[in-house]
């Protein structure tokens, strides 16, 4: 028996391809969904783009038949728009106000279910799913791009071995022994003596040589920033290796994600001249909203959203200044060089960005589609770093399992030019560490 999936508007605003995600089942769009798509289509953010794309997809189906009767999909399913359903009985039985658009969408699903059809309501809105459950309709999130966050790839693992093998690793700077068959490219291993846990070695897996190799770039002071724990050493190793084109750093507040990325970027641009510029961007929340409503130039508008970046830069420069490395005293000095560029994600679509060190901060607030859009902007000889905390998400339709950052980690983990580290130890302050754990 085929299932009927009634889609909420936010599903299509999240991913317009959701229309085709239910294989050989029937997809129902209440007319209210079409009206809401029409209201969003003029927006210049990601929701507006998805609304326009969904409308275009529906227009293509319209050319194949009448959407009111249902149009067949290539997967054997059916897409139908319902515009003339009688909700009077549902209003009496449920007591929901018909003035609320979400209620009319839910009541459409309710009427279809009363016709002895297997109906599932699909929404990214938790409250809408709760209401659906309350009136007896099975509800689900749109999970096409979800991953298991509890099993998220961490980028490193601990491996028990012998004292002799660890000593041999230090002597020869590599080893092909005790390498599990499922090790990912650029994954790290903490080799630990099974008889003495304090006797360890930190190694990085070379996919090309099928060996563990000694850390080459990590553990050093960069722009007066030195890693304080093994996870930060791993992160620094990836950030400073130009062969790793995409780096993701996941961790709670104070674990050093942004600080390490900025220090590496400053070194690569201002010291080594490996890249022409450093480009920094963050999602503007509410997600994708145009920054035009703020006064001033683009740079002045962005300053409000870039304060966390400036805080980290000021910290790095203050440490640098203490050690009498005074080429740049303030953030303004760096900005004046023109080698550090601030950009809104809103304006990155369509660009090609070659030979730049790109940092996307707070990437957990991006959808999987937005992450794809951002990464595909990377041009030749460029490097991109995505940082974020999946426990602190401001996008109302994303969670730790469905955001673009964690989705990217799982999908890219077997690529040789990709590297990832999950950082767990807060180094900001004792108070920040405690707060991250208990609050």
Secondary structure, DSSP 8 states (H G I E B T S, - for coil): ---EEEE-HHHHHH-GGGGGTTTTSEEEEEHHHHHHHHHHTT-SSHHHHHHHHHHHHHHHHHTTS-TTT-EE-TTS-EEEEE-----HHHHHHH---TTSHHHHHHHHHHHHHHTT--EEEE-S-HHHHHHHHHTT-EEE---TT---GGG---SEEEEEE-HHHHHHHHHHSEE-TT--TT--TT-EEEEEESS-TT-EEEEEEETTTTEEEE-SSTTS-BTTB---SHHHHHHHHHHH-TT--EEEEEE-TTSSHHHHHHHHHHIIIIIS--SSEEEEEE--TTTT--GGGSSS-HHHHHHTT-HHHHHHHHHHHHHHHHTT--S--SHHHHHHTT-EEEEEGGGTTT--B-SEEEEEESGGGS-HHHHHHHHTTB-TT-EEEEEE-TTS---TT--TTTSHHHHHHHHHTT-TTEEEEEE----S-HHHHHHHHH-
